[in-house]
Amino acid sequence: MNVSSTQRLELTYLSGGSAGAVYAFIFAWTGTACCFSVLAELSSMAPTSGGQYHWCAMLAPIRYQKFLSYITGWIAVIGWQTALAAAAHLAGTEIQGVAILVYDNYNPKAWQGTLIMWASLFVGIAVNLIGGKLLPRLEQGILVLHVLGCLAIIIPMTVLADHNSTREVFTEFLNGGEWPTQGLSWFVGLSGCAFSFAGGDSVVHMAEEIHNAAIVLPRAMMLCVLINGILGFGMLIALLFCMGDIQDALSTRTGYPFIEIFFHSTGSTVGAVLMSTIVLVISMFGVMGMLAAASRQFWSFSRDRAVPGWRVWSKVLPSNRIPIYSILLITTVAWLLCLINIGSEVALQDILSIAVSAIYLSYLMVASLLLYRRFKGQISTYNDSDGAINVPGAKLVWGPFHIPGFIGTVINAYAVVYMIIVIFFSFWPPHIAPTVTTMNFSVVGTFGTIILAIAYYLLRARHFYTGPVLETTS
């Protein structure tokens, strides 16, 4: 998340200025903490690779369980698919940005960026197909780099750079989109911070490969939002104090203001490249993790007969239980999405912006249903049933992680309100008078996906999709 806050600085700054970016991050951090606490409770109740669509079936009224579960599953699929392509896009264009910084005469081409995106996806698929303990070991290593790398950027940047004043950072706002009010402009820019925190449920989709998942998953998610929130906030404050001339940063040829800020802070191309490399490496590892989560989520949905060709996509390798065909399909779709960059980067950006609205919409579905069950008092603290629990149509029982009583309800309600705000403003363009190139078409992609999912459900899927199942190993 500290990397994403660095990458998405431009959007948040243009709509809120330095002060707006600070308070947007705090709002997004608290909202995400509440969201993840809800997801943590659900993953503790029912740890499954299906995640949101499984919980939706578990919580929804019996009459609507199958339909709502199906739609939520497709929303999550499109959200994770576009998020994976977005991660590859960031990695590819960041490498081009560093090349621009180093070579003044380098003229980046769109096809070059696409090839780099493909390369990042190739590395991701190679690691995921090898399987075994390689991916978790790499992720343990990247956690260390994540923390130490953040410090390796913040310390030299704050020591070497001239600083903006405290007043400039914490009190000066900007309405770059020329919206009627500063408050409206601030909400429009909120999606930049929301993107930074999206996808924290990735560990959920690995649930059926984790021992003692009902305890491990909630702990991992809450530590994720805590550690990354602290690092991300520190990185944001450092960037805002050290950015120098903001116009130089925003108009940089590299395409990424943080690269220009690194160069301005250190006064050294080598120093800026080294600091940018830390961001790049973390971005590359992010592609690997997102591919793992996206493929497991799609595999789980295929296992439940919810997608065309489910017999193929639900297969796993007998030797290591890796969903190889789902991994190959998810990667292929991401490769195809990256091809759009050759024709129009704006069109690709519109497609990738679906990630925020779709992922948060899948969160909203289950958070709203959990809040409904809370108000009804239909979730038990203790399991006094001899039958199955926490499956569609069965008794609901809290898992090991649970925020009880009034506090839990308030946190749940706050999460719902926060997600509604994020989803609503994720469809807004950055400027009040958008052109074809600056218009935000993510609403078309998001609801277009929902309409197609409903159509496929009515025509075919309702005949063989019976709801989620849980894969177990002996």
N, C-alpha and C positions, 0 to 999 in steps of 0.2 A: 504493500500500500504506500510506503514511503516513495517507492519508485514511481508508482502511478500518479501520486500527487505532484511529483516533479514533471512527469510527462504531460499532464493535463493542466498545467499552470495557466496557459494562455487563455483558455475558455473561461475559467473562473475569474481571472484578473480582469479581462475585458468587461465583464458584467458586474464586477463589484469593486475593483481596485484592490489595493493591499488589504485594507480593513475588511472588505467584503470577502476576500479569500480566507482570511483568518477565521471570521465568524461562520463562514460556510463550512469550513473544515470541522469546526467544533460541533456545529449542528449535525453534519453528516456523521461525525464520529459517535455522538450520543445516540443518534437515530439508528445507526448500524449496530451499536452495542445492544440496543433493545431488540432489533431484528434478530441478531444472532442468538440472543438469549431465548427467544421464541423457538428458533430452529434447533437450538441445543436441547431444549425441553422435548421437542418432537423426536429428535434423533436418539434421545435417551429412552423414550417410550418405544420407538420402533426403528432401530438402526437397520437401514436397508439402502441398497444402491439406488433404488427408485427415488428416494428422497421425497420431493414435493408432491409428486402425483400419488405416491403410496399414502402419504399423510392425508392428502385430500380425500381419498377413498375411505380412510380410517375415520375421518372427522365429519364428513358430510352426512346430511340426512340420507337414509337408505334410498329414498326415491331418486336422489340426484348423485349418488356415489359414483356410479360408473361413468356418467357423462362428464361431471366436473373433474374427475380423475384423469380422463382421457384428454380433455382440453388443457389441463394444467401440465400434463406430460409433454404435449406438443409445444407449449409455450417455453418450457424448460429446455427442450431439444433445440429450438431455434435460438434461444438465448445463449446456450453454451456453444452452439456452432458458430454464431457470429462473434462471440467473445474470443474463441480460439483464433479465428481469422483476424480479429482486431489485434490480438497479441502478436501474431506473425507480422502484421502490417507495421506495428510500432517497432519491432525489432529490425525489420528491413529498412524502414525509412530513417531510423536512428543511425544505422551504419552509414547510410548515404550522407546524413548530416555531419557525421564525424569526418567523412572523406572530403566534404566541402570545406570544413574548417582547415584541414591539413593541406589540401591542394586548391589553390586559388583559381586555377584554370579548369577545375573539374566541373563539367556540366551534367548533372544527374539526369538520367533518362528513366522514364516510367518502367520500361521493360527490365532495366537493371534492378529497380526496387522489387519488382515481382519475382525475379530470380532469387534475390536475397531472402524474400519471404518464403519461397519454396525451400530454400536451403535450411531455414530455421525449422520449418515443418518436417523436413527430412531428418534432421537431428532428433526432433521430438519423437517421430515414429520409430526411429532406430532404437532409442532408449526404451520406449514402451514395448516394443516387440521382443527385445532381449529378455525382459521380465526378470524374475527372480528378485534379488535384493538390490539390484542396481539402482532403480529409481528411488526407493526410500533412502539409500545411502547417499545418493546425489542430493536429495532434498535436505538431508541432515547437514551436508556440507554447505549448501546454499543458504541455510539458516544462519550459519556462522558468518558467511560472506555478507549476508543481508544486514546483520547487526554491525559487524566491523566495517563493512563497506560504507554504511551510512555515516559512521563516525569519521572514516577516512575522507569523506567528502565535506562534511560539515566543519571539521576542525580547520583544515587549511583554508577553506573558503572564508570563514569568519575571521581568521587571523590575518589573511593577506588583503582582503578587500576593504575599500572604503565603505562606511556604513550609512544607510539612510537613517533618518531620525526616528525615534519612537513614535512621534506624532504622525509621521508619514505612513508608517507601517500599520498603526492601530486605529487611526482616525480618518484617513483619506479614502474616500470611495470613488468609484468610476462607473459611469453609465455609458459604456462604449456602444451599446446597441440602440441608444437614443429612445429608450422606453419612457412612458409618461412619468413614472416614479422610480426612485432609486430602489425601493423595496421590490418592485416587480422585476427590475433588472437583476437584482441579487438572486431572486428565485430562478430566473432563467439560467444563470451561471452555476446553479447548484449541481447540475448534472455532471459537471466536471469532477467535483468531489465524490458524488455518488458513484461514478465509474471507478474511482480509486478504491472504493470499498466493496464493489460488487464481486461476486464469485467466491466469497469466503466459505460458501457451503461445499466447495470442491471436495473436501475430505469426506463429506457425507456419502458421496457416490462411490467411495472406496470401502464403504461400511462392511460389506460381506467378505472383505479380505483383511479385516482388522480383528484381532483378538480383544474380547471384552469391550466391544464397540459402544455399548450403552454408557460406559463411563469415559472412554477415551475420546469419543467424538465431541461431546459437550466441552470437555476440558480443552481440546485442541482449538475449537472455534472461539471460545472466550479468550484464550491466550493469544490467538491470532489477532483479534480486534484490539486487545490491550497493547501488545508489543508493537504491532504495526501502526496503531494509532499514535503511540508515543513517538516512534521513529518518523512517521510521516509528518506529524506536527512540527517536530524539530527541524526536519528538512525544509518544510514550507517557510517557517520563520527565518531560517538561515538564508533562503533564496530571496525573500522579500527584503531583508536588511542589506543584502549584498548585490542586488540586481543592477545598481547604477542607473544609467539612462534606460528607462523602460522602453522607449521607442526603438533603441538599438536592439534590445532583446526581442521585442515583438516582431521586428522587421528583418531579423537575421536570415541570411541565405540558407542556413542549416535547416530551417523549418522547425527548430526546437529552441525556444527561449532559454531552457536550462543549459544548453551547450554554450550559448553566447554568455550566459552569466558565469559559467565555469571559467571561460576564457578571460572575461573582464576581471574576475576575482583574482585569478592567479597571475594574469599578465603573461601566461606561457601557453603555447600551443600544446606542448608535451603534457603539462599539468592538466589542461582541459581534456585532452584525449584520455589520460589515465582515469580521471574522474568519470568521464562518459563511459569508459569501458566497464566500470563497475555496474553502471546502470544497464548497459547492454547485456552483460553476462546474466544479471538477474532476470532481465526480460526474456532471454533465451531459455532459461530454466522455467520461467513462467509458462512458456509455450508447452514444454514437456508436461508440466503438472496439469495444465488446462486440457491437453489432449487426453491424459489419463482419466480425468473427471468426466469430460464430455463423452468419451467412448463408453465408459461404464454406465452413465446415465442412459445413453441410447441403447446399449446392450440390455439393460434392465427393462426398458420400455419394449424392446423387441421380444424379449422373453415372454412378455405378457400379451404378445400377438397384437400390438397396437400400431405397427407400421407395416407398410407394404414390404414384402420380402422378409418377414420376420423369421422364417425358418433358417435363412442364411445368417442374418445379422445376430441371431441369438446363440450361435455356436461358439464354443470355447475350445482352446487346445487342451486335450486330455492331460498333457504333461504338466502344464503350469497354470491352467484355468484362465489364460489370457483370452479376452474376446477379440480375436485377431481380425475377424471380418468387420466388426464395428469400428475398430481402430482404423482399418484401411478405408472404410467408407467416410468416416468423419474427416480424415486427413484429405481424401480426394475432394470432398466438397469444399474444404478450406482452400485447397490448391486452386479450384475453379473460381472461388470468390476472389482470390488474389489476382486472377487474370483480368478482372474488371479494372484493376489499377492501370493497365496499359491503355485502355480506352478513355477512362475518366476516373481520376482519384476522387473527385467529388461524389460520383455515383457510388464508389466503394465506401466512402465515409458515411453516406446515407444508409447503406446496408449495415455497416458495422455499428451504427448508432442504435440499431435495434437491440443490441446486447443489453443496454441499461434498462430499457423499458420491459423487455421480455423477462430478464432475470428477476427484476424487482416485482413484476406482475406475478410470477410464480411464487415468490415469497408472500405477496399480499394474499393470495388465495388461501394458503394454509394458515397464515396468521389470523385472518378474519374468521375462519372456521374454528380455530382454537379459541379465539375470544368468545365466539358464540357458545361453544361448549362450556367455557368458564362461567359465563353468565347463567347458563342453565344448571350449573353444578353437576355436570354429567361425567366428570372424571374423578375416579376414586384415588385415594392416597394409598390404600392397601389392596392387595389382590386376594379376595376371598372367593374367587371363582375356580372351579375345577376345569373349566374349558379354556379355550384360546382367548387371549386378550390382545388388544391393540391391533386388530386386523378388521377389515370391513365387516360391519354388522355385529362385532363382538364388544364385550365390556372394555371400557377405556380406563387405564390405570397409569398414573404418573410413573416415570422411570426414576432412576437414581438421582438425576439432576432435575430439580424442580424449584421454581420460585413461588412459594405458597402465598395464599391469601390476597389481600388488597394490593400489596406491592406487585405481585405477579400480574394481576389484572391491569394495573396502571401501566406497567412496562409493555404489556401486550397491546393495550390501546394506543400508547404512544408510538409503538412500532407501526401499527396500521396507519395512523395519521401521517407519519413520516413517509411511508412508502407511497401513499396516495399523492402526496406533494411531489415526490421524486418522479413518479410515473407521469403525472400530469405535465410537469414542466420539461420532461425529457423530450416531449414532442414539439417544443417551441423552437423557432429559429433564433440564432444569436442576435439578429437585428430586427427592428420593428418593421422595416421595409425590405424584406428579403427578395433577392433575385432568384433565378432558377438555380444558380450555382451555390447560393447560400441558404436556400430553403431546406428545412428539416423534413424529410419524407419518412422518418422512422415510423410515424403513425400508420402510414400505408402498409409498410412491411409487417408491423406487429399485428394489426387487425386483419390484414390480408392473410397472414398465417392462421389466425384464429378462424376466419371464415372457411378457409380450405380444410382445416382440421374438422370443423363441424360438418362440412359437406362430405368428407370421406367417412366420418363416423356414421352419418345417416345412410349413406349409400352402401357401406361395406363393413366398417370396423365394428359396428354395434352387434353384428351377428357372431363375431368370434372373440371380441375383447370382453373379458368377464371381470376385469379388475386386476390389481397387482397381486403377485405371489412372491414369496420369499425363498431365495435359494439357500439351502443349507448344505454343509459338508459333514460327512461322518468322520 
